[in-house]
Amino acid sequence: MTRFGPAGNSQSFYDAGHKSSVEVPRWLYSIGLSAYEYQCNKGVNISKEKARQIGDEAKKYDILVSIHAPYYINFGSQEEEKLQKSKEYIYECVEVAKEMRAERIVFHPGSCAKVDRKIAFETAKKAILEVVNVVREMKVEGIFLCPETMGKKNNLGSVDEIIEICKIDEFLLPTIDFGHINAFTGGGLKTKEDFVNLLKKFIEQLGYERMRRFHSHFSRIEYTSQGEKKHWNYEDKQYEPDFEPLAEALVELKLEPVIICESKDYMSEDALVLKKIYYEILEKRM
């Protein structure tokens, strides 16, 4: 089952009178969504009790939960202190994920703005392998670490880099951010064939069974020659990519990912738009 949901809490959640993220799973279920990415972008600042409550509600309403790790993570850093702190952020997220029943932890691999890309990437691979080994010792079950494809040229996280990172261990599952990839490639995702070729590359390198339920982000993103600039909403059609060709590719390849919408303000509303498009295409193929 392909799942759709928001990155964080949309304004409409609060407009409906809700205040706590504990209320999110029930609200998402009520509007027809089935995934939720809890945001720890600015730090892992949630109590175990609250995480447990979110997890209980998510199980009750069949909401697949993922966690977005802090933006501060930089596995490409050449400073040992920053590298160690990056590792600790992941460990903190794992502890929260266990309480929240989250199945996936999304993280940015790091920056190469201040160091040669190859050196930063080798540093990142070594650090991520260490993280995987430590997390395995934490005896977690059903939790994947999900490195994300990035949209800016000075960040690690090209398609090839994410594939190579995921080859380190099956504990790693890619987060394919289609808006980021489109921005990174200067508009490389336009047709169904563009999306099919992209997804086939991941499948050929990582295997179909591993990729069948991959993690993903989708939103329209404005970009420059340096890549990603700004996230927009799905109705902002002057920006790319379109979702229809991606939906066609997913149906053709029989993939059932988790699709987290990262629209600028209306991530829940746009997640419902994406879901509608997907199921209309799926029904035509049946």
N, C-alpha and C positions, 0 to 999 in steps of 0.2 A: 504494500500500500504506500503510495506516494503521499507524504505528509507536507502540510503547509502551515507556516506560523510566523510570528513576528520576532524581530530582534529587539527585545525589551518591551516596555509598556507604551502603547500608543496613547495619544491624548484622549481618544475616544473612551479608553478604559477608565480614565479619571473623570471624564465628562459624564460617564454612566453612574458616577457616585462611588466608585471603588478607590481605595487608598493603599492597600497592601498587596504586594506581589503574591501573597498567599491566596488571594482571590482570583489570580490570573487563570489558573487551569479551568476552573468552572466557567469563567467568562468566555474563554476561548472556545470551550466546548459548546457553549450556548450560541455562539455566532457561526460555528461550523469549521473551526480550525483544530488542528491536532498536533501541533508542535510549538515549542516555546524556547527561545534562546535567552537565558538569564544573563544579564550583562554585569561582568566584573571588570569592565574596561578600565576603571579608575582605581582598582584595588579590590582585594577579596574582603569585602566589609559586610559580611552577613553571619549571623549567629548560627550555630548548629541547629538550634531549636527551630528557627525560622526556615532554614533549609529543609529540615525534616518535615515541617508542615507543608511546604511547597511540594515536596516529593510525595507525601501522602495524598494530597489533592490531585497531583498529576496522575498518580496511579488510578485513583477513583474515576477520573474523567478521560483516561487513555490519552494523555498528552505526553509526547516524547520530549524530554527536556535535554537541552544542551547548555553548556556554559561557555561564554566568551571570556577567555583569560585576559588579564590586564594588557593594555597597549604598551606598557613600559618594557615588556619582554624584548630582549635583544640577544639572541643566541650567537649573533655574529660579532658581538663586542670583543675587543681585545683587552678589556679591563676585567680582571678576575672578579672584582667586587660586583660589577654589573652582571657578569655572567652567572655568578652564584645567586644573586637576587632573582634573576630570570628563572633559574631552576626552582627556587623556593616558591615563586608565584604558581608554578604548575603544581607543586606538591600541595599548596594551600587549596587550589582548585579541586584537586583530587579528593581531599578531605570533605570539601563542600559537596562534591558530586556524589560521594557515597551517601550522604544524608539526604540529598535532593533526588536521589535515584536518577541522576543525569547519566546519559549514555555516551555523551561526547563532550570533549573539551577542545574548543577551537582556540588556536593561538597563531600569532604572527611570528614567522621565523626570525626576523630581525632586520637590521639596517646594514647597508654597505656604503653609506654616504661618506664615511670618514676613513674607509679602508678599501683596499683592492677587493673586488667582488669575489674572486676565487679564494682569497685568504679568509674572508668573512664566511663564505659558504663552508669551507672545510672546518672552521671553528664551530659553526652551527651544527654540522652533522655529528661532530664529536660530542658536543654538549647534549644534543637530543638523544643520542645513544645512551649517554649516562642517565638522562632523565627517564628514559624507557626502563632501564634496568632498576632504578630506584623505585619507580612506580609499580613495577612488577612485584617487588619485595613488599609493597604496601598491601598486597593481596587483594587487589580490586578485581571485580568480575563484571564483565559487560560494559566497561568504560574504554572508549577509544580516545587517543590523542590525535587531534585533527589539524595539522598544519594547513594554513590558508594561502591560496594563490593571492598575490598582492597586485595593486594597481599602479604603484609608483616605481619609476625606474631605479630609484636609489634604495629600494627595499629588496631584500631577498624574498623569493616567492614566485619566480616564473613557473610556468607549467613544468618545464624540465626539472627545475630544482625541487618542486614539490614531489614529483614522481620519484626522484632520487632519494629524497628524505624518506618517503614512504616505503622504499625498498629496504630501509634499515631494519624494519621489524613489522610484522603483521599487526602489532599493537597500534600502528599508525594508519589512519584513514584520512584521505585528502578532504579538505574543504575546498570545493571548487567554487570560487566567487566569479560568476560569469561577467558581472559588471567590471570587476577588477581586470579580468583577462582582456575584455574588450578595450578598456582604457590603456592597459599595458601595451597592447598590440596596435594601438591607434585605430581601432575600429575593425578588428579582425573577425568579429562574430556578427554576421548579418543573415546568412542563409541557413536553411536546415542542414545543408552539407557542411557548413562551417562548424556547427555544433556536433554533428555526427562524427566528423573527423577528429575534433577535440576529444570527445568522449571515447572514441575507439582507441586513441593514443593511450589514455589512462587504462582502458580495459586490456589492451595488448601488453602493457608493462606491469600491471598489478593484478590482472585476472578478473574475470567476469563476476565470480561469486563475491569477491571482495568489493567490487565496484557497484554491485547491484543496488545497494542501499547507501550509496555515498552521501556525504554531507555537502550542502551547498548554500550559497548566498545569492540572492538576485535583487538587483535594483538598477534603475537607469543612472548612469554616472557621466557627468561632464568631465572631459579630459583635455589635456594640452600635450605638447610634444614630450613632456616629462611624465605623462601618465595621468592618473586619477587627480581630479580637482575637487569635485563636489557631488554628493548624492542628491538625486531628485526623486520625484514621485512618478508613478507609472503613467499618469495622465500628461506628464511633461514629455510629449512625443518628439520634441526636437533633440532629445538625448537618447542614447542607445544603452543596451541592446533591446530589441523586441523579445517578448517571451514566446510568441507563437512558434517560431522556428525551433526554439529549444524544446518546447512541449512536444512538437512533432518528432524531434530526435529522440527524446526520452521514450515515447511510445514505440517508435520504430525499433529501438534497441532493447526494449523491455526492461528498462531501469526504473527503480522505485526509490528515488532519493528523498531525503529530508530537505525541503526548500524553505529557507529562512529569508523572509523579505526584509530588506534594509532600506526601504524608502525613507525619504527625509523626515516626513511627519506622520505619514499614514501607513505605517507598516502592516497593521492588522487589516485595514481596508484593502490595501493593495495585495496582501496575501490572499484574500478572498477573490480578488480579480484574477490572480494567477491560477488559483484553484479552478475557477470557472472556465478559464481558457483551456486548461489541461484536460478537464473532464469532457469538454465539448469535443476536443480532438480525439480523446480516447474512445468516446462513444461512436465517432465516425468510423474508427478503425475496426470496431467490433462487428 
